[in-house]
Amino acid sequence: MKKTTRHIPVLLNGSVSHLVTNVDGNYFEGTVGFGGHTEEILSRLSEKGRLIGTDKDVKAFEYCIKKFKNEQRVSIFNTSYTNIDTIAKLELVEKFDGIFLDLGVSSYQLDDPDSGFTYREEAELDLRMNKNQGYPAYYYLNELSEEELADIFYNYGEEKKSRQIARVLVKSRLNKTLKTTTQLKSIIESIIGKYNLNKTLSRIFQALRIHVNNELDELKEILNKSTDLLNPGGRLAVISFHSLEDRIVKDYFKYEAATCVCPDDAPVCVCNKQQRLSIITRKPVTASDEELQANPRSRSAKLRVAERL
């Protein structure tokens, strides 16, 4: 495995400072990655504190198992963070004092051709977080209808030329099975040209990755489960990297912080809505100028934090 020192955890101090309010508490990290945030969380916990983490990526999981092999306060599972409730039971944790989700793809995944996340080098177009589950992205490129592909590109990538790209992809696969990152890049370049090519590629790869890994549905699931599993005063901190994720987090926090969801013209409240969260970050926390200079990939990161009532 290649060295992972290139991966720099984003919004490190801000996220962990907001997250850890009880040094003796139980904490959950939904995507441990290569352990950057994990290490910082542990540095702020006492010997009584505990951290339970998950990651779908086998390489990240194996790396962190070795990295924290002598750390008795850590348990890491190679699974989706949506299994937080089952893991809590296995670890005999009734409630958490903090739950942290970093929704980004690691620099290692983006830069490693074997992972199939990058369009900069030729590789199989995979995009799965866990290579042992589900189907790779190229399967969907060859099997889905033109309309289904266009919907994925538009809904998950907000790509304006989604219909045109889907139409050309379906036509291209009649002559040759689509399987590599460079095949997809070549097709998109034939439509878009070199100007704005990388932005379009980023949107298409993002859309496919979200679809392949069921990311948005899993995010909604973990948000709901997290609120149920937080102690009063416990915090839920989420770092997102694109507008679709951030909108889901923002809307969820707003709903759970509301005391009434009746229509504006309702004469009296009849919804019996119970407020479960208090929003800590009225505006999302973003990277400082210093962090942006050190790690340009932090430019799209947004941190939102809420506290369980």
N, C-alpha and C positions, 0 to 999 in steps of 0.2 A: 504494500500500500504506500502511496506517495505521502510525503510529509504534509501535515495539515496546518503548519504554522501560518499559512497564508490566510486562514480564516480568522477574521477579526469580529468578535461579537459586537453587535450594534447596540447603541444606547445602554451600554453596560451599567454604568453607575446610576443613571436615572431609573432604569427599570428595577434594579435590585434594591435601591434605596426606597422606592415606593412599595416594593413587595414585602420586604422583611420587617415586620413590626413586633414579632415575638421571637426572640433568639432561641427559645426553648421549643419552638413549635414544629409542626409537621408541614412540609412543603411539597408541592408537586410541580414538576417541570415537564411540559408536554412534548417538547422537542429538544432533547439534550444536545443534538448535533455533535460537536467535538469538545464539548464541556467548558466552553468559555464562561457562559452565564452560571453553569453549575458550580464552577470553582469559586466564583464571586459570591454566590449564595452561601456556600459552605463556609467561606471566610467570615461571614457575619453571624453564623449560627454557633450556639454553645455546643458542648459535648452531648447535651440532651436533645438537640435538634435533629431532625431527620429530613432527608430529601429523597423523594421517589420520582424517577424519571422514565420517559419512554422515547423511543425513536423507531420509526419503520425501517430506516436505512440500516442494513446489516453492517456495513463498514463503520458507520458512526457508532453503532451499538458496540461492536467488538472493540473499537478504539477506546471508548469510555470504560468498558469493563476492565481493560488493562490499566487505563489511566487512574481509575479510582479503586483498584483492587485492594488497597490497604486502607480504604476509607470505610469504616464501619457504619457511618451514618447514611450511606447511599445504597439505594436499590434501583437497578435499571432494567427495563423490560423492552424486548424487541417487538413492539406492537404499536398500534395506533393509540393516540391519546384519548380516543373515545371510550377506551376500556378503563377509564379512570375509576369508575365505580367498582368494577370487578377487582382491580388491582388494590384498591383501598381495603376491600374485604380480605384479600390474600395477605396484606401487610398489617392487618388488624388496626387500621386507622379509621376512626369513625368520621372525623372531620379534619379538614386542612386549615392552616392559618394563612396560607398563600398558595395561589395557583398561577403559574407563569406559562405563557404560550408565545413562542417566537415562531411566527408563521413563514419565515423566509427560507429559501433554498440556500444551503451553505456555499461559500466560495469554492470549496473542494468539489461539490457536485457540479457547479457551473463550469469549472475549469478542467475537470477530468473527462476526457473524451469517452472513456469506458462507461461513464454513468449515463451517457445519452442525453444530457441536459443542455449541451452547448451546440450551437450551430456554427461555431468557428472552425471546427475540425470534423472530418468524416468519422461517423460512428453509427451504429444502429440507433434508430430513433426510438428510444425506450421510454424515458421520463417517469418510470415507476420509482417511488421512494423505496419500496420493497420489491426487489426483482423476483421474489418467489411467489408473489401474489398478483392475481389479475393478468391483464393483457398489456403488452407494450403499446406505445402510441401508434406505431406503424400498422398494427392490427386494425385499429379504428379507421386509419386513412384508407385502407383497402376494403373495409367491410361496410362502413356506414354510407348512407345515401348522401347525395349532394345537399339536400335540405338539412339533414342532421349535422353534417360537417359545417355548413354555413351558420347554423344556430350556435354551435360550439364556439366558432371563431367570433361571432358577434356578442353572444351572451357572456362569455368568459374572457374574451380578449378585447372586447369593444372595438373590433376591427371593422371599419367602414366598408372595406372592399371584400367582406366575408363571402358574399354570393359569388363574386367573380373568381375569387381564389378557390372556393369549393368546386366550382364548375370546371376549372382547368385541372384541378387535382383528379377529379373523377375521370376526365377525359384522358389524362396522362396514365392512369393506372390500367387502362385498357391495353396499353402497349407493353408496360413493364410494371411488375409489382413494386410498390413504393416501400422502401425499408430503411433508408439512411437519411441522416441529417442533411447531407449535401444534396440529395435528390429533392428534398422539400425546399431547401434554400434556392436551388436552381429554378424550380417552378415558380416560386414567389418572385424571384428576381426578374423572370420573364414577364411578369405582370406589372410589377412596381417599378422596375429599373433600379439603378444603384442609389438614386436619391431617396432618402428615408427608408432604405431597405432594412437596416438594422432595427429601426423602430417597429416596422411591420413584423419582422421575424420575432422580435421579443413578444409582441402581442399574440402571434400565432402559437409560439412555443408555450407561452403562459396559458393560453386557452386549452391546449392539448394536455398540459401537465395537470391543470385543475380537473379536467374531465377524467383523465386516467386515474388520478388518485382520489377522486370524489371529495375534493378539498373543501368546497363551500358547505356541503351537507354535513361533513364531519365537523367543521367549525361551529355550525349551528348546534350540533349535538353536544359538543364539549362545553359550549357556553351554558347551555341549560343544566347539564350535569354539574358543572363547576359551582354554580350558585347554590345548588342543593347540598354540595359537599363542603361548603365554607363555614367555619365557625363565625359567630358574630364578631365583627372587627377584622375578619380575614379579608385578604385582598385578591382580586383577580386582575392580573396585568397582562396585556396582550400587545405584542408588536406585530403590525401588519405592514405589507409592502406594496399593495396595490389597492385601488379604490373599491373594488368589489369586497375584499376582506374588511377594509376599514369601515365601509358602510354597514356591513352586517354587525360588526362590533359596536359601532356608534348607535345603531338603531336598537340593538339588544340592551345596551346600557340605559338608553333613554326610556325604553319600555319598563325595565325593571326598577328604574328610579322614579317612575310616575306613581302618583297616588290615585289617579283617575284616568280612564281611557274612554270615557263616554264622549259622544259627539259634542261639539262646541255648543250646539243649540239645545242640548238637553237641559230641561229646567232644574233637575236634581240628579245627583250621582246615583246610578243604580248598578254600576259594574262591580262594586265591592272589591276593586283592585287593591292588592296589598303591595306596598313598596318593599322591595327586597334588597335593593342596592342603593348606595349613595355614590355619585360620581366624584372621583377625586381630581381627575384632570378635565377641567371644563373645555380646554383645547388640547389636542394631542401634543405630546412632547416629541420634538424632532431633534435631529442632530445639530450640534453646535458647529460653528465654522471650523474649529480645530478638528473635530471628528470628521467632518466632510473632507478636509484636506488629507487626513490620514487614511480615510476609508471612503472613497467616492460612492461605494455601493450603499452607504447609509443614507443617501440623499432622499430615498423614497420611504424610509422607515417612519412609522408613526406609532407612538406608545399611548395607549389608553388604559386607565386604571379606575376600578370601582371597588367599593368596600361593602361587605355584607352587613346588613343591619341586624 
